[in-house]
Amino acid sequence: MRLVGGVAVILGLLGIFSTLAQGNLVGIVLSILFIGGGVFLLKRSGPDRRTDPAPRAAR
């Protein structure tokens, strides 16, 4: 999920820069959705802090 999230964020950033020059509102909205989805996937792929009993520094 981390790879897919990273790719989605990069594609979203590239898309938003390319559509800003054209002024295409649909492209800007789709790019924002790509960025949001990528950030969501990156957050979900990290370690779960609630089930991890000891912090990483204490191990």
N, CA, C and O atoms as a MOPAC input file, in Angstrom:
PM7 MOZYME 1SCF
protein

 N      0.82200 1    -1.19500 1     0.00000 1
 C      0.00000 1     0.00000 1     0.00000 1
 C      0.86400 1     1.25700 1     0.00000 1
 O      0.46300 1     2.30300 1    -0.51100 1
 N      2.04700 1     1.13900 1     0.57700 1
 C      2.93000 1     2.30300 1     0.64200 1
 C      3.37400 1     2.73200 1    -0.75800 1
 O      3.43700 1     3.92600 1    -1.05000 1
 N      3.67700 1     1.76900 1    -1.61400 1
 C      4.10100 1     2.09200 1    -2.97200 1
 C      2.96400 1     2.73300 1    -3.76400 1
 O      3.17100 1     3.73000 1    -4.45500 1
 N      1.77600 1     2.16700 1    -3.66500 1
 C      0.62100 1     2.70100 1    -4.38900 1
 C      0.28100 1     4.10100 1    -3.88400 1
 O     -0.05500 1     4.98000 1    -4.67700 1
 N      0.36500 1     4.31100 1    -2.57500 1
 C      0.09900 1     5.62900 1    -2.01100 1
 C      1.11000 1     6.66400 1    -2.47900 1
 O      0.74100 1     7.79000 1    -2.81100 1
 N      2.37100 1     6.29000 1    -2.50600 1
 C      3.40600 1     7.21100 1    -2.97800 1
 C      3.23500 1     7.56500 1    -4.44400 1
 O      3.39900 1     8.72000 1    -4.83600 1
 N      2.90800 1     6.58000 1    -5.24000 1
 C      2.68700 1     6.83300 1    -6.66900 1
 C      1.46500 1     7.73000 1    -6.86700 1
 O      1.48200 1     8.62300 1    -7.71400 1
 N      0.40900 1     7.49800 1    -6.09000 1
 C     -0.80200 1     8.31700 1    -6.21700 1
 C     -0.52500 1     9.76800 1    -5.84400 1
 O     -1.03500 1    10.67700 1    -6.49900 1
 N      0.27100 1    10.00200 1    -4.80600 1
 C      0.60800 1    11.36800 1    -4.41200 1
 C      1.43400 1    12.04800 1    -5.50800 1
 O      1.18900 1    13.20600 1    -5.84800 1
 N      2.40400 1    11.33000 1    -6.05100 1
 C      3.24800 1    11.90800 1    -7.10400 1
 C      2.41200 1    12.21600 1    -8.34300 1
 O      2.55500 1    13.28900 1    -8.92900 1
 N      1.54400 1    11.29200 1    -8.75100 1
 C      0.68900 1    11.54100 1    -9.91300 1
 C     -0.27000 1    12.70000 1    -9.65500 1
 O     -0.54400 1    13.49400 1   -10.55500 1
 N     -0.77600 1    12.79700 1    -8.43800 1
 C     -1.66000 1    13.90100 1    -8.09400 1
 C     -0.94800 1    15.24600 1    -8.16500 1
 O     -1.50300 1    16.22200 1    -8.67000 1
 N      0.28000 1    15.29600 1    -7.65900 1
 C      1.04800 1    16.54500 1    -7.72100 1
 C      1.37200 1    16.93600 1    -9.16200 1
 O      1.25400 1    18.09900 1    -9.54600 1
 N      1.78100 1    15.94900 1    -9.94700 1
 C      2.05800 1    16.24100 1   -11.36000 1
 C      0.79600 1    16.69300 1   -12.07800 1
 O      0.83300 1    17.61300 1   -12.89500 1
 N     -0.31700 1    16.04500 1   -11.77100 1
 C     -1.57800 1    16.40600 1   -12.41200 1
 C     -2.04900 1    17.78800 1   -12.02700 1
 O     -2.56700 1    18.52200 1   -12.86900 1
 N     -1.88000 1    18.15800 1   -10.76700 1
 C     -2.36200 1    19.46800 1   -10.34600 1
 C     -1.52700 1    20.58100 1   -10.98000 1
 O     -2.06100 1    21.63100 1   -11.33700 1
 N     -0.22500 1    20.35600 1   -11.12000 1
 C      0.60800 1    21.38100 1   -11.75500 1
 C      0.29700 1    21.50700 1   -13.24200 1
 O      0.32300 1    22.60800 1   -13.79200 1
 N      0.00500 1    20.39100 1   -13.88800 1
 C     -0.27700 1    20.47100 1   -15.31900 1
 C     -1.65600 1    21.06000 1   -15.59600 1
 O     -1.84100 1    21.74300 1   -16.60400 1
 N     -2.63100 1    20.80600 1   -14.71200 1
 C     -3.96800 1    21.33900 1   -14.96000 1
 C     -4.12400 1    22.77100 1   -14.47100 1
 O     -5.01900 1    23.48000 1   -14.93100 1
 N     -3.27800 1    23.21200 1   -13.55100 1
 C     -3.33900 1    24.61400 1   -13.13200 1
 C     -3.00000 1    25.55200 1   -14.28500 1
 O     -3.57700 1    26.63300 1   -14.40600 1
 N     -2.06900 1    25.13500 1   -15.12400 1
 C     -1.69000 1    25.96100 1   -16.26500 1
 C     -2.83200 1    26.06800 1   -17.27100 1
 O     -2.98200 1    27.08900 1   -17.94200 1
 N     -3.63500 1    25.01200 1   -17.37100 1
 C     -4.74800 1    25.00900 1   -18.32100 1
 C     -6.02200 1    25.58300 1   -17.72300 1
 O     -6.89500 1    26.04800 1   -18.45600 1
 N     -6.13700 1    25.55600 1   -16.41200 1
 C     -7.34500 1    26.03100 1   -15.75600 1
 C     -8.48600 1    25.03500 1   -15.80100 1
 O     -9.64900 1    25.42900 1   -15.71900 1
 N     -8.18500 1    23.77200 1   -15.92900 1
 C     -9.18500 1    22.71900 1   -16.01500 1
 C     -9.63900 1    22.33000 1   -14.60600 1
 O     -8.87600 1    21.71900 1   -13.85800 1
 N    -10.85500 1    22.67400 1   -14.24700 1
 C    -11.35500 1    22.43300 1   -12.89600 1
 C    -11.51900 1    20.94800 1   -12.59400 1
 O    -11.24500 1    20.51600 1   -11.47500 1
 N    -11.95500 1    20.17000 1   -13.56000 1
 C    -12.13700 1    18.72600 1   -13.35300 1
 C    -10.78500 1    18.06100 1   -13.08200 1
 O    -10.68400 1    17.18800 1   -12.22000 1
 N     -9.76900 1    18.46600 1   -13.80200 1
 C     -8.43100 1    17.91600 1   -13.58300 1
 C     -7.87800 1    18.28000 1   -12.21700 1
 O     -7.20000 1    17.47000 1   -11.58500 1
 N     -8.16100 1    19.48500 1   -11.75900 1
 C     -7.69200 1    19.90700 1   -10.44100 1
 C     -8.38100 1    19.07900 1    -9.35300 1
 O     -7.73500 1    18.64900 1    -8.39800 1
 N     -9.68100 1    18.85700 1    -9.49600 1
 C    -10.42500 1    18.06700 1    -8.50700 1
 C     -9.92600 1    16.62500 1    -8.50100 1
 O     -9.74800 1    16.03900 1    -7.43300 1
 N     -9.70100 1    16.05100 1    -9.66900 1
 C     -9.18800 1    14.67800 1    -9.73200 1
 C     -7.79200 1    14.57500 1    -9.12300 1
 O     -7.47100 1    13.59000 1    -8.45900 1
 N     -6.97500 1    15.58200 1    -9.34900 1
 C     -5.63600 1    15.57400 1    -8.76600 1
 C     -5.69400 1    15.65800 1    -7.24800 1
 O     -4.91700 1    14.99800 1    -6.55700 1
 N     -6.60300 1    16.46200 1    -6.73100 1
 C     -6.76200 1    16.56000 1    -5.27800 1
 C     -7.24800 1    15.23000 1    -4.70700 1
 O     -6.83600 1    14.83300 1    -3.61800 1
 N     -8.12200 1    14.54300 1    -5.43900 1
 C     -8.57900 1    13.22600 1    -4.99400 1
 C     -7.43800 1    12.20700 1    -4.99100 1
 O     -7.34900 1    11.37700 1    -4.08600 1
 N     -6.56900 1    12.26900 1    -6.00000 1
 C     -5.41000 1    11.38300 1    -6.04400 1
 C     -4.49000 1    11.64400 1    -4.85300 1
 O     -4.01200 1    10.70900 1    -4.21200 1
 N     -4.24500 1    12.91900 1    -4.56400 1
 C     -3.37100 1    13.25800 1    -3.44700 1
 C     -3.99400 1    12.78500 1    -2.13100 1
 O     -3.30800 1    12.19700 1    -1.29600 1
 N     -5.28100 1    13.03800 1    -1.94900 1
 C     -5.95500 1    12.60600 1    -0.72500 1
 C     -5.95600 1    11.09700 1    -0.55800 1
 O     -5.72200 1    10.59000 1     0.53900 1
 N     -6.21700 1    10.38100 1    -1.64000 1
 C     -6.19100 1     8.92600 1    -1.57700 1
 C     -4.79600 1     8.38200 1    -1.29600 1
 O     -4.63400 1     7.41600 1    -0.55100 1
 N     -3.79800 1     9.00900 1    -1.89700 1
 C     -2.42500 1     8.57700 1    -1.65000 1
 C     -1.99700 1     8.81400 1    -0.21500 1
 O     -1.33000 1     7.97300 1     0.38700 1
 N     -2.37900 1     9.95500 1     0.33200 1
 C     -2.04800 1    10.24400 1     1.73300 1
 C     -2.76500 1     9.26300 1     2.64700 1
 O     -2.18800 1     8.79600 1     3.62900 1
 N     -4.01100 1     8.94700 1     2.33500 1
 C     -4.75800 1     7.96900 1     3.12100 1
 C     -4.06400 1     6.60600 1     3.09900 1
 O     -3.92500 1     5.96100 1     4.13900 1
 N     -3.62900 1     6.17200 1     1.91800 1
 C     -2.94300 1     4.88400 1     1.82200 1
 C     -1.61000 1     4.90500 1     2.55600 1
 O     -1.23400 1     3.91400 1     3.18200 1
 N     -0.89400 1     6.01700 1     2.48900 1
 C      0.37100 1     6.10600 1     3.20700 1
 C      0.15300 1     6.07100 1     4.71400 1
 O      0.93700 1     5.45800 1     5.43800 1
 N     -0.89100 1     6.71400 1     5.18800 1
 C     -1.18600 1     6.68500 1     6.63000 1
 C     -1.58300 1     5.27600 1     7.06900 1
 O     -1.18400 1     4.82200 1     8.14200 1
 N     -2.37000 1     4.58400 1     6.23700 1
 C     -2.83100 1     3.24200 1     6.59200 1
 C     -1.70900 1     2.20800 1     6.54400 1
 O     -1.80000 1     1.17900 1     7.21300 1
 N     -0.66300 1     2.45600 1     5.77500 1
 C      0.39400 1     1.46800 1     5.62900 1
 C      1.43300 1     1.55500 1     6.74400 1
 O      2.28700 1     0.67500 1     6.85300 1
 N      1.37900 1     2.59600 1     7.57200 1
 C      2.31800 1     2.73200 1     8.67700 1
 C      1.97100 1     1.80300 1     9.81800 1
 O      0.94000 1     1.13000 1     9.78300 1
 N      2.82300 1     1.76000 1    10.83100 1
 C      2.52800 1     0.89200 1    11.98100 1
 C      1.32700 1     1.40100 1    12.75400 1
 O      1.09000 1     2.60600 1    12.84800 1
 N      0.57200 1     0.46100 1    13.30600 1
 C     -0.61000 1     0.80800 1    14.09000 1
 C     -0.16200 1     1.16200 1    15.50200 1
 O      0.31700 1     0.30000 1    16.23900 1
 N     -0.31400 1     2.39600 1    15.87200 1
 C      0.17800 1     2.87500 1    17.16900 1
 C     -0.64700 1     2.32000 1    18.33600 1
 O     -0.13100 1     2.21400 1    19.44800 1
 N     -1.90700 1     1.96800 1    18.10800 1
 C     -2.75300 1     1.50300 1    19.19400 1
 C     -2.40200 1     0.08200 1    19.63100 1
 O     -2.52300 1    -0.24100 1    20.81300 1
 N     -1.96900 1    -0.77000 1    18.70200 1
 C     -1.68000 1    -2.15700 1    19.05200 1
 C     -0.20900 1    -2.37400 1    19.34600 1
 O      0.16200 1    -3.46000 1    19.79400 1
 N      0.64300 1    -1.39000 1    19.11500 1
 C      2.07400 1    -1.52300 1    19.37500 1
 C      2.32400 1    -1.19800 1    20.85100 1
 O      2.25300 1    -0.02900 1    21.23100 1
 N      2.61600 1    -2.20300 1    21.69900 1
 C      2.71200 1    -1.94900 1    23.13600 1
 C      3.92200 1    -1.10500 1    23.54200 1
 O      3.82700 1    -0.30300 1    24.47100 1
 N      5.03800 1    -1.27000 1    22.87000 1
 C      6.24400 1    -0.53800 1    23.24900 1
 C      6.66900 1     0.36900 1    22.10900 1
 O      6.61600 1    -0.03900 1    20.94900 1
 N      7.09200 1     1.59700 1    22.41200 1
 C      7.60600 1     2.46400 1    21.34200 1
 C      8.87800 1     1.89400 1    20.73300 1
 O      9.56900 1     1.09600 1    21.36700 1
 N      9.18600 1     2.29300 1    19.52800 1
 C     10.35200 1     1.75300 1    18.82200 1
 C     11.66300 1     2.08200 1    19.55300 1
 O     12.59800 1     1.28200 1    19.50900 1
 N     11.75000 1     3.20800 1    20.20600 1
 C     12.97900 1     3.58500 1    20.90500 1
 C     13.23900 1     2.69800 1    22.12100 1
 O     14.38800 1     2.54700 1    22.53500 1
 N     12.19900 1     2.11400 1    22.69600 1
 C     12.35000 1     1.29300 1    23.89700 1
 C     12.77000 1    -0.13600 1    23.57400 1
 O     13.11800 1    -0.88400 1    24.48700 1
 N     12.74800 1    -0.53200 1    22.32500 1
 C     13.09500 1    -1.92000 1    21.97800 1
 C     14.57200 1    -2.11300 1    21.90400 1
 O     15.03800 1    -3.21700 1    21.62400 1

